[in-house]
Amino acid sequence: MMNRNAYMIAVGLLILGAGCFPVQLPDKKSETQPDAVQPVSFKIPGVNQELNEIDLASFKGQVVLLDFWATWCRPCISELPALSTLHNELKDKGFAVIGLTLDSGTRDEVTELVSRFDLSYPAGLAGEEVQAAYGGLRAVPTKFLLDRKGAVRNKYVGVGPERQLRADIEPLLAE
């Protein structure tokens, strides 16, 4: 009985750490290395905070964490509180989190799903063009850390510890 419980815990931790896979995985040709991803501007429909649109260009001069996630992804959901904390604590220093949901459905349907989570940062619908522009996504959550010039400095696949994100963000804020 003890071995079965330990096994179930280990499997659960592996799933949590690995993230969720999107319904359609991109083919290998569209996969890029983190340092090969070029900064890409986008305008997407907002799904929270009564935003009609999220324009990445409006965050120019800030350090930005783009969080590709989905409401059906438990690992994604598990890190939302930490991302909200980071956003709240560092926004006055020039940092922002932007949630990019991969959920399908109409804007109103996705807005209703996202409203179940207490996000302190803007979230919008990441269409296929935005996903492709960031090299295609093999799993969610996937995050990209952009410096003040909009260059991709780090890519994180799966759930990452808040302290690692903070350790990567704070030097960029000091630049």
C-alpha positions in Angstrom: 0.0 0.0 0.0 2.8 2.4 0.9 4.6 1.7 -2.4 1.4 2.4 -4.4 1.0 5.8 -2.6 4.6 6.7 -3.3 4.2 5.7 -6.9 1.0 7.8 -7.3 2.7 10.8 -5.7 5.7 10.4 -8.1 3.5 10.2 -11.1 1.5 13.3 -10.0 4.7 15.3 -9.5 6.0 14.3 -13.0 2.7 15.4 -14.6 2.8 18.7 -12.6 6.4 19.4 -13.6 5.9 18.5 -17.3 3.0 20.7 -18.0 0.0 20.1 -20.2 0.2 19.4 -23.9 -1.9 21.4 -26.4 -4.4 19.5 -28.5 -2.3 19.9 -31.6 1.4 19.7 -31.3 3.4 21.6 -33.9 5.6 19.5 -36.1 9.3 19.4 -35.4 10.2 21.9 -38.2 8.4 24.7 -36.4 10.3 24.2 -33.1 12.9 26.7 -32.2 15.6 27.1 -29.6 14.9 29.7 -26.9 17.7 32.0 -28.2 16.4 31.8 -31.7 13.0 33.3 -30.9 12.9 36.9 -32.1 10.8 39.6 -30.3 7.4 39.8 -31.9 4.8 42.5 -31.4 1.1 41.5 -31.3 -2.4 42.7 -30.6 -4.8 40.2 -29.1 -8.3 40.3 -27.7 -8.3 40.9 -24.0 -10.3 38.5 -21.8 -10.1 40.1 -18.4 -9.9 43.4 -16.6 -12.4 44.8 -19.1 -9.6 45.1 -21.8 -10.7 45.1 -25.4 -7.2 44.5 -26.6 -3.7 43.8 -25.4 -1.0 45.4 -27.5 2.5 44.3 -26.6 3.8 47.6 -27.9 2.1 49.4 -25.0 4.5 47.5 -22.6 7.6 49.0 -24.3 10.3 49.8 -21.8 9.1 47.2 -19.3 10.3 43.7 -18.5 7.5 41.4 -19.6 6.8 37.8 -18.8 4.5 36.2 -21.4 2.7 33.3 -19.9 1.1 30.9 -22.5 -1.4 28.9 -20.5 -4.9 27.3 -20.6 -7.8 27.1 -18.2 -7.9 23.3 -18.6 -4.3 22.9 -17.6 -3.9 22.1 -13.9 -0.1 22.9 -13.8 -0.9 26.2 -15.5 -3.5 27.0 -12.9 -1.2 26.0 -10.0 1.3 28.8 -10.9 -1.3 31.6 -11.4 -1.0 32.8 -7.8 2.8 33.1 -8.0 2.6 35.0 -11.3 0.0 37.4 -9.8 2.4 37.9 -6.8 5.3 38.7 -9.0 3.3 41.1 -11.1 2.0 42.9 -8.0 5.3 43.1 -6.3 7.4 44.2 -9.3 5.0 46.3 -11.4 6.1 49.6 -9.9 9.7 48.7 -11.0 8.7 48.3 -14.6 7.6 44.6 -14.8 4.4 43.1 -16.2 2.9 39.6 -16.7 0.7 39.1 -19.7 -1.4 35.9 -19.7 -1.8 34.4 -23.2 -4.6 31.8 -23.0 -4.7 29.0 -25.6 -8.4 28.2 -24.8 -10.7 27.8 -27.8 -14.1 29.3 -28.1 -15.5 32.7 -28.5 -14.1 35.7 -26.7 -17.1 35.8 -24.3 -16.8 32.0 -23.6 -13.1 32.4 -22.8 -13.6 35.5 -20.7 -16.1 33.6 -18.6 -13.5 30.8 -18.1 -10.7 33.2 -17.2 -13.0 35.1 -14.7 -12.8 32.1 -12.4 -9.2 33.0 -11.6 -8.1 36.0 -9.6 -5.5 37.4 -12.1 -3.9 40.7 -11.2 -2.5 41.1 -14.7 -3.9 41.3 -18.2 -4.8 38.2 -20.1 -5.8 37.7 -23.8 -6.5 35.1 -26.4 -3.3 33.9 -28.1 -4.2 32.9 -31.6 -2.2 30.5 -33.7 -0.2 33.4 -35.3 1.1 34.5 -31.9 1.9 31.0 -30.9 3.8 30.4 -34.2 5.6 33.7 -33.8 7.1 32.4 -30.5 8.3 29.2 -32.2 5.2 27.1 -31.7 4.4 25.6 -28.3 5.0 22.0 -27.4 3.4 22.2 -24.0 1.7 24.7 -21.6 2.6 26.4 -19.5 5.4 28.0 -21.5 6.7 31.4 -20.6 9.0 33.9 -22.4 10.8 36.6 -20.4 11.4 39.8 -22.5 13.8 42.5 -21.5 13.0 46.2 -21.7 13.8 46.3 -25.4 11.5 43.4 -26.1 14.2 40.8 -26.7 13.5 37.2 -25.5 15.9 36.6 -22.7 14.6 33.3 -21.3 12.1 30.6 -22.2 10.5 28.3 -19.5 8.6 25.2 -20.4 6.5 23.7 -17.6 5.9 25.0 -14.1 8.9 26.9 -12.7 9.7 28.0 -9.2 8.8 31.6 -8.4 12.3 32.2 -7.0 13.9 31.2 -10.3 11.6 33.6 -12.2 12.4 36.4 -9.7 16.1 35.6 -10.0 15.9 36.1 -13.8 13.6 39.1 -13.7 15.4 41.3 -11.1 18.6 41.7 -13.0 16.7 42.8 -16.1 14.8 45.4 -14.1 18.2 46.8 -13.0 19.4 47.2 -16.6 
